[in-house]
Amino acid sequence: MNNASEPSNVVDLSQRLDPRSERVGALLVTVRGLATKRLHALASNMFENIDDALFDLAEKAENNAAQTQFFDGMREVRKKRAIVERTFLGQVARDLADFSSGRTRAPDTDVGARPLANIELSLVGENELEESLAITSMIGKNEQRLARALFAVNQRLSVICGGTRMDDASNPVGPASLAAAFRQAMRELVVEVRVKLIIYKLFDRYVLAGIDELYDDINNELAAAGVLPQLRHEIPARRSDAPAPIGPVSAAAPVHAAAPVTDAAAAEFMQSLHALFSARRSDGGAGAPGAPLATGPLPSPTELLGALTLLQSQIAVLPNQAAQLATQADVTRDVAQLKEQLLAQIGQLRGQQTAHVSGMDEDTIDLVGMLFEFILEDHNLPTEMQVMLARLQIPYLKVALLDRRMFAHKTHPARQLLDALADAAKGWSVEADRDGRLFDKVKSIVERLLHDFDDDVGIFTKLAAELQDFLDVSRKRAELAEQRVAESTRGREKLEQARRRAAQEIVGRIGGASLPPLVYGVLTRAWANYIVLTLLRQGEESPEFRESLRFIDDFIASARPVHDLNGRRDLRATLPGIERTLRRGLAAVAFQEADTEQLLGQLHAFYRQQLGEAAPDTASGTIVSSVMPLPEAIQAIEEPLAAPEPDEEVEALADEAFDERYLAQARELKVGQWLEFTAPDGTTDRAKLSWISPISGRYLFVNRRGLKVADHSLAGLAQAFASGTARVLDSTLLFDRAMDAIVEKLRQPEG
């Protein structure tokens, strides 16, 4: 039983205040005042530094164009600083007001939130994508950094607003809401995306990095006012797959490889495992073959660690990369025999045979042994990385003997380092790591642990930070490559879609009519390109697109033979409009003025013939061959493209070779998941799902450098799953998967 007077760190959501009360109103006014004052100061400091940063970048620019971008950005920021700052703070104030009145909104991080009119489509996609990536990154980093203080703010704001659930995303002063408000304000600036991304970095550095004090102010003010004054900033598990707390070993309460957060839970977890190990050994019998005889006193912790340090020094030198495959069997044997080697080493130190350790120490030794056996069998890891990480068995056994909480605490530094190493190794391959940077980094960390780790667990924190810095640099480089690959693919699909739509409209309107070669050539080449460009820039709902279709009808009608006075009058009336529209369209697709005049001269001759004002021009029958070529930047449609069959994908998915579960598996893939693909020659490659096309539905896969590995349709991916040439790699952390597997194995009858 807990002491009733002991402060509780559990949030009692029954502590709710009426949002309409005067007290709540006063508290909300206080929160708004704190937020406005702090954010105004932070934003002002940021704008002072924007000017200096852009000036420095302009001075160091690699070329004149880049320098011009930075100087233009400086001028734009100086000119619109006041309105941007006012818009940002105004949006935060509106968010706080909405929160006060019970209205909450999700942060606006939609890539497509900005209007696309009059902007080149390919540029819009790239700019919006880079902007969204920058914002998402800064939100995630700061929510993690501020997790404890932010959790407390969420709970206290929830209480003063009647218990309405508050999380990081809906908190009006959380990193997500502040970033969304700043993004809204940034729409006031007309600057290059390169400049915009620099401003976002400065927002992260000078505003989000400074909101710690705002959260402290809010928490202190509300706690002093009696809102959850005893709340300790304890963060509950947020993931939906977070393990349940561990109870005693029983059929009703099975052991899970949980991640409890208290020493009591850690101790309970180890006791549960001890019961499983004891039951397993009892089944084998005390005198089971190979069981050591219990002779001599039990080894002390100092003896155990000393013996492990001697064994550690013997394997401190790693083989080079080329020898990794050859050593896998040796490493597997060493992992299995470590307990025997440890006892033998203790015996040598004592000068007498030692064949047993305490029950809890033996459990720990066996548990670490099973952990590294799991690593050597883990198909999530490439073979070379399995061998590399398996060399860490002795350092991790030393950690476990020093602090058994490693098995129960997800935040234990040694556990976090192993998880980070395994996660980085998951996407490794020789092809994706041609320069060997990742392999060498993992090898360096393993070697430093083998050489330097004695009993100071702080080395794991230091190495984890170094690894994270390395991965951050690699990730940023890969993200840029991914963006280019995705945007290039998106651009090609958009262009192809627009070309098909243009061809459909032109072919459908021509129908079975027989057009003069000149008119047919203008429609299927120059005008088709204008329609494509209009679709890309303005979209199919735009008046420009509708006008381009009306021109097709008018142009086709103008080519029909004229037989009477009324027909000639109508034709003369339509010709000025046709010429104006055609001139505008040709200019849009970069026709040179001389080429335009030549084409219009040919059309004038044709229309004079139509109106009976000139003799037939025999050359007009071949005039299409003299139409000037278009610039390379705008591809001409030589022949109208046929529209894709709408049921091709349906027919493919209906094939008997497909099982619905494989289609479901493909549909459930999420961007960021890693897969392993097996080629016909048996070689494998690892790739991450980077992007799913909203146009074609194709799945784009890249390696850890952000370079394209493959792209598959839904049907093709389902077929790969069915044939076993593709499999999804588990995204669960290594330590969690290992502990779940170990517990399950211990609960099964041996043999």
SVG drawing of the C-alpha trace seen along z (x, -y; Angstrom):
<svg xmlns="http://www.w3.org/2000/svg" viewBox="-25 -47 72 83">
<polyline fill="none" stroke="black" stroke-width="0.4" points="0.0,0.0 1.3,-3.5 1.5,-6.0 -1.4,-8.4 0.8,-11.4 3.3,-10.4 3.1,-12.8 1.7,-11.0 3.1,-11.3 -0.1,-9.9 -2.3,-12.6 -5.7,-12.5 -8.0,-13.5 -10.8,-13.9 -9.1,-17.1 -10.9,-19.3 -11.9,-22.9 -14.9,-24.4 -13.6,-26.2 -16.3,-28.9 -15.2,-29.8 -13.4,-33.1 -10.5,-31.2 -9.9,-29.3 -10.3,-32.6 -7.6,-34.2 -5.3,-31.2 -5.8,-31.2 -5.1,-34.9 -1.9,-34.3 -0.9,-31.5 -1.5,-33.8 0.5,-36.6 3.4,-34.3 3.3,-32.9 3.0,-36.2 5.8,-37.9 8.2,-35.0 7.5,-34.3 7.7,-38.0 11.2,-38.1 12.3,-34.9 11.0,-36.0 12.6,-39.4 16.0,-37.8 15.5,-35.4 14.8,-38.2 17.9,-40.1 20.0,-37.0 18.2,-36.3 19.7,-39.5 23.2,-38.6 23.0,-35.0 21.8,-35.9 24.5,-38.6 27.2,-36.1 25.9,-33.5 25.8,-36.1 29.4,-37.0 30.4,-33.3 28.0,-32.4 29.4,-30.0 28.2,-32.1 26.5,-35.3 23.1,-33.7 23.2,-32.3 24.5,-35.7 21.5,-37.4 19.1,-35.0 20.5,-35.8 20.5,-39.5 17.0,-39.4 15.9,-37.4 17.5,-40.0 15.5,-42.8 12.3,-40.8 12.7,-39.9 13.5,-43.5 10.5,-44.8 8.0,-42.3 9.5,-41.5 6.7,-43.3 3.9,-41.5 5.5,-38.1 6.1,-38.6 2.6,-39.9 1.1,-37.0 3.0,-34.5 2.1,-35.9 -1.5,-36.5 -1.9,-32.8 -0.5,-31.7 -3.0,-34.0 -5.9,-32.6 -4.8,-29.0 -4.8,-29.9 -8.2,-31.5 -9.6,-28.5 -8.1,-26.3 -9.7,-28.4 -13.1,-28.0 -12.7,-24.3 -11.8,-24.4 -8.6,-22.6 -7.1,-22.1 -4.4,-19.8 -1.3,-21.6 -1.2,-22.5 1.7,-20.5 0.0,-19.5 2.5,-19.6 -0.2,-20.8 -1.6,-23.5 -0.3,-26.4 -2.3,-27.5 -0.6,-26.2 -1.9,-28.7 0.6,-30.3 3.5,-28.3 5.5,-25.8 4.3,-22.4 7.6,-20.6 9.0,-23.5 5.9,-23.5 6.3,-19.9 10.0,-20.2 9.7,-23.4 6.7,-22.2 8.4,-18.8 11.6,-20.4 9.6,-22.8 7.5,-20.0 10.6,-17.9 12.3,-20.8 9.2,-21.5 8.6,-17.8 12.2,-17.3 12.3,-20.4 8.9,-19.3 10.1,-15.8 13.4,-16.9 11.9,-19.4 9.0,-17.2 11.6,-14.6 13.9,-17.1 11.1,-18.8 9.1,-15.6 9.0,-15.9 8.2,-19.6 5.7,-19.4 4.0,-16.4 3.4,-18.5 2.1,-21.5 -0.3,-19.1 -1.7,-17.7 -2.1,-21.0 -3.8,-22.6 -6.1,-19.6 -7.2,-20.1 -8.0,-23.8 -10.1,-23.2 -12.4,-20.6 -10.3,-17.5 -10.2,-17.8 -7.5,-15.5 -4.3,-17.4 -1.3,-16.0 1.8,-17.4 0.0,-18.0 -3.0,-19.9 -1.1,-21.9 -1.4,-25.5 2.1,-26.3 3.6,-23.0 6.4,-22.7 3.9,-21.5 1.5,-24.4 4.2,-27.0 5.9,-25.6 2.5,-25.6 1.9,-29.2 5.3,-30.2 4.7,-28.4 1.5,-30.3 3.4,-33.6 6.2,-32.6 3.7,-32.6 4.0,-36.4 7.5,-36.2 8.3,-35.8 11.8,-34.2 13.6,-31.3 13.2,-28.0 16.9,-27.9 16.4,-31.1 13.1,-29.9 14.8,-26.7 17.6,-28.8 14.9,-30.9 13.2,-27.7 16.6,-26.6 16.9,-29.9 13.4,-29.6 14.4,-26.2 17.6,-27.6 16.3,-30.8 12.6,-30.2 11.9,-26.5 15.3,-26.1 14.2,-28.8 10.7,-27.6 12.0,-25.6 11.7,-28.6 8.1,-29.2 7.2,-25.7 8.9,-26.2 7.0,-29.5 3.6,-27.9 4.3,-24.8 5.4,-26.9 2.5,-29.4 -0.1,-26.7 1.4,-24.6 1.5,-27.6 -2.2,-28.2 -2.9,-24.7 -3.2,-22.9 -1.6,-19.5 1.1,-20.9 2.5,-17.4 2.8,-16.3 6.2,-14.8 7.1,-15.1 6.7,-11.3 6.0,-10.5 3.6,-7.6 4.1,-5.2 2.7,-6.9 3.1,-4.2 0.1,-2.0 2.4,1.0 4.0,0.1 4.4,3.3 2.2,3.9 3.6,3.9 5.1,7.2 3.4,9.3 4.3,12.6 4.9,15.6 1.7,17.4 -0.7,18.5 -2.9,15.6 -0.2,13.0 2.5,14.0 5.9,12.4 6.4,9.8 9.7,8.1 8.3,4.9 10.0,1.5 9.0,0.6 10.3,-2.7 10.8,-1.9 13.4,0.0 10.7,2.1 9.3,3.1 12.9,3.9 13.4,6.1 10.1,7.8 11.0,8.4 14.3,10.1 12.5,12.2 10.1,13.3 12.9,14.3 14.7,16.1 11.6,18.2 11.6,19.1 15.3,20.0 14.9,22.0 12.0,24.0 14.0,24.7 17.0,25.9 14.7,28.1 13.3,29.8 16.9,30.5 17.8,31.8 20.7,30.8 22.9,33.6 22.1,33.0 24.9,33.9 27.3,31.0 26.2,29.4 29.2,28.1 29.9,29.5 29.4,26.9 32.8,26.6 34.5,23.7 33.1,20.4 30.9,18.3 32.8,15.7 32.5,12.2 31.3,9.4 34.9,8.2 36.1,11.6 33.4,11.8 34.2,8.4 37.9,9.0 37.6,12.3 35.4,10.7 37.9,7.8 40.6,10.4 38.4,12.2 37.4,8.8 41.1,7.9 41.6,11.1 38.9,10.2 39.5,6.4 41.0,6.5 38.4,6.9 39.0,8.6 38.7,6.4 35.6,6.3 36.7,8.9 37.1,11.5 33.7,11.0 31.9,13.8 34.7,16.2 34.5,15.5 30.7,15.9 31.0,19.5 33.7,18.6 31.7,15.7 28.6,18.0 30.7,20.6 32.2,17.9 28.8,16.6 27.6,20.1 30.7,20.9 31.2,17.7 29.9,19.1 32.4,21.9 35.2,19.5 34.3,17.2 34.3,20.0 37.6,21.3 39.1,17.8 37.9,17.4 39.5,20.7 42.8,19.6 42.7,16.4 41.9,18.4 44.3,21.2 41.6,23.7 38.6,25.0 35.4,22.9 32.3,24.4 29.4,22.3 28.1,18.8 25.1,17.5 21.7,18.2 21.0,14.6 24.5,14.1 23.9,17.3 20.6,16.0 22.2,12.8 25.0,14.7 22.4,16.9 20.2,14.0 23.0,12.0 24.0,15.2 20.5,15.6 20.4,11.9 23.4,12.3 22.3,15.6 19.2,13.8 21.4,11.1 23.2,13.8 19.9,15.3 18.2,12.0 17.2,11.8 16.7,8.1 20.5,7.6 22.9,8.2 25.3,11.1 28.3,8.7 26.5,6.6 25.4,9.7 29.0,10.7 30.1,7.2 27.5,6.6 27.9,10.1 31.4,9.1 29.8,6.9 28.7,9.8 31.3,9.4 30.8,5.6 27.1,6.1 27.5,8.9 29.6,6.6 26.9,3.9 24.2,6.4 26.2,7.6 26.7,4.0 23.1,2.9 20.4,5.5 18.0,2.7 19.3,2.7 16.8,5.6 13.8,3.6 14.6,-0.1 14.2,-1.2 16.2,-4.4 19.2,-2.5 22.2,-3.9 23.6,-0.5 20.3,0.6 19.7,-2.5 23.2,-2.2 22.6,1.4 19.1,0.5 20.6,-2.5 23.4,-0.3 21.0,2.3 18.6,-0.2 21.4,-1.8 22.7,1.6 19.2,2.7 19.5,0.7 23.2,1.4 24.5,3.1 27.8,3.1 26.2,1.3 24.6,-1.4 27.8,-1.9 30.4,-2.0 32.6,-4.3 32.4,-2.1 31.4,-5.0 28.6,-3.3 30.5,0.0 33.6,-1.8 31.5,-3.8 29.9,-0.7 33.2,1.0 34.8,-2.0 32.1,-2.0 32.5,1.8 36.3,1.5 36.1,-1.4 33.8,0.6 36.1,3.6 39.2,1.5 37.9,-1.2 34.9,0.1 35.8,1.2 33.0,0.3 31.9,-3.3 28.5,-3.0 28.8,-6.6 30.8,-5.5 27.6,-4.1 25.9,-7.6 29.0,-9.2 29.1,-6.7 25.4,-6.9 25.6,-10.6 28.5,-10.2 26.5,-7.7 23.5,-10.0 25.6,-12.9 27.0,-10.6 23.5,-9.4 22.1,-12.9 24.6,-14.0 24.0,-10.9 20.2,-11.3 20.3,-14.9 22.4,-13.9 20.1,-11.0 16.9,-13.1 18.1,-15.5 18.8,-12.6 15.4,-11.1 13.6,-14.4 15.3,-14.6 14.4,-11.0 10.8,-11.5 10.4,-14.8 11.9,-13.5 9.5,-10.6 6.6,-12.9 7.5,-15.2 7.6,-12.5 4.3,-11.1 2.7,-14.6 4.1,-15.2 2.9,-11.8 -0.5,-12.3 -0.8,-15.8 0.3,-14.6 -2.3,-11.8 -5.0,-14.2 -4.0,-16.6 -4.0,-13.8 -7.4,-12.6 -8.9,-16.1 -7.4,-16.7 -8.2,-13.3 -11.7,-13.3 -12.5,-16.7 -11.0,-15.9 -13.0,-12.7 -13.3,-11.3 -12.8,-14.7 -10.2,-15.0 -8.1,-18.1 -5.6,-19.9 -2.0,-18.9 -1.3,-22.5 -4.2,-22.6 -3.6,-19.0 0.1,-19.8 -0.6,-22.9 -3.0,-21.0 -1.0,-17.8 2.3,-19.6 2.4,-23.2 -1.1,-23.3 -0.7,-20.0 2.3,-21.3 0.4,-24.4 -2.3,-22.2 0.3,-20.2 1.9,-23.3 -1.5,-24.7 -2.4,-21.5 0.9,-21.5 0.7,-25.2 -2.9,-26.0 -4.7,-22.7 -7.7,-21.3 -10.2,-23.5 -8.6,-26.7 -10.1,-29.1 -6.9,-28.9 -7.4,-25.1 -11.1,-25.6 -10.0,-28.3 -7.4,-26.0 -10.1,-23.4 -12.4,-26.1 -9.6,-27.0 -9.4,-23.4 -13.1,-23.5 -12.8,-26.9 -9.6,-25.9 -11.2,-22.7 -14.4,-24.6 -12.2,-27.2 -10.8,-24.4 -14.1,-23.3 -14.9,-24.3 -17.0,-27.5 -19.7,-27.4 -21.8,-30.6 -21.6,-34.2 -22.8,-33.6 -20.1,-31.0 -17.4,-33.4 -18.7,-36.2 -18.6,-33.9 -15.1,-32.7 -13.8,-36.3 -15.4,-37.0 -13.6,-34.2 -10.1,-34.6 -8.9,-37.5 -9.7,-35.6 -8.0,-32.5 -4.9,-34.5 -4.8,-36.1 -5.2,-32.9 -2.7,-31.1 -0.1,-33.9 -0.5,-33.7 -0.2,-29.9 2.8,-29.8 4.5,-32.4 3.8,-30.3 5.6,-27.3 8.6,-29.4 8.0,-29.8 10.4,-32.4 8.7,-35.5 10.0,-34.7 8.7,-31.2 5.3,-32.4 5.1,-34.9 6.1,-32.2 3.4,-29.9 0.7,-32.7 1.7,-33.6 1.0,-30.0 -2.3,-30.1 -3.2,-33.5 -2.6,-31.9 -4.7,-28.9 -7.6,-31.1 -7.5,-33.3 -7.9,-30.1 -10.8,-29.2 -12.5,-32.5 -11.9,-32.3 -9.5,-35.3 -6.4,-33.4 -5.6,-30.6 -5.0,-27.2 -1.5,-26.9 -0.2,-23.5 2.5,-23.9 -0.1,-24.0 -0.5,-20.3 3.0,-19.8 3.1,-22.8 3.2,-20.6 6.8,-19.6 7.9,-23.2 6.6,-23.9 9.7,-24.9 10.9,-22.4 10.1,-23.3 12.8,-23.9 14.1,-20.8 12.6,-21.9 9.1,-21.3 8.6,-17.8 6.5,-17.8 3.8,-15.2 4.6,-13.6 1.5,-11.4 -1.4,-11.6 -1.0,-9.1 -3.6,-6.5 -5.3,-6.7 -4.4,-4.0 -6.8,-1.2 -8.6,-1.8 -9.0,1.8 -5.4,2.9 -4.5,2.9 -7.9,4.5 -7.2,7.3 -3.7,7.8 -5.0,7.9 -7.7,10.4 -5.0,12.9 -5.2,16.2 -1.5,15.9 -2.5,13.3 -3.7,14.0 -5.6,11.2 -3.2,11.3 -0.3,10.3 -2.3,7.4 -3.2,6.3 0.4,6.5 1.4,4.3 -1.4,1.8 -0.4,1.6 3.2,0.6 4.1,-2.8 6.7,-5.3 9.9,-4.7 9.6,-0.9 12.5,1.2 12.3,4.2 14.7,6.8 14.5,7.7 16.0,10.9 17.2,10.9 17.0,13.9 20.7,14.6 20.1,14.9 21.7,11.6 19.8,9.4 19.3,5.6 17.7,3.6 15.6,0.6 13.3,-1.9 9.8,-2.8 10.4,-6.5 7.2,-7.6 3.9,-6.3 2.8,-8.1 -0.6,-9.7 -0.9,-9.5 0.1,-5.9 0.1,-4.3 3.7,-3.1 5.9,-2.4 9.4,-4.1 12.2,-2.4 15.6,-4.0 18.7,-2.8 20.2,-4.4 22.0,-7.0 18.6,-8.1 19.3,-6.6 16.6,-4.8 16.7,-1.0 13.4,0.0 9.8,-1.0 6.9,1.4 3.2,1.2 0.8,2.6 0.4,5.8 4.1,6.2 4.8,5.7 2.1,8.3 3.6,10.7 7.1,10.2 5.6,10.9 3.9,14.0 7.0,15.4 9.2,14.6 11.5,12.2 10.4,9.3 10.0,9.3 9.3,6.5 12.0,5.9 10.7,5.5 10.6,1.9 10.5,2.9 13.6,2.1 16.2,4.9 16.2,5.2 12.4,5.4 12.2,8.1 15.1,10.0 13.5,9.9 10.1,11.0 11.8,14.0 13.8,14.9 10.8,14.9 8.8,17.0 11.6,19.4 12.0,19.8 8.3,20.6 8.5,23.4 9.6,27.0 13.3,27.5 14.1,29.6"/>
</svg>
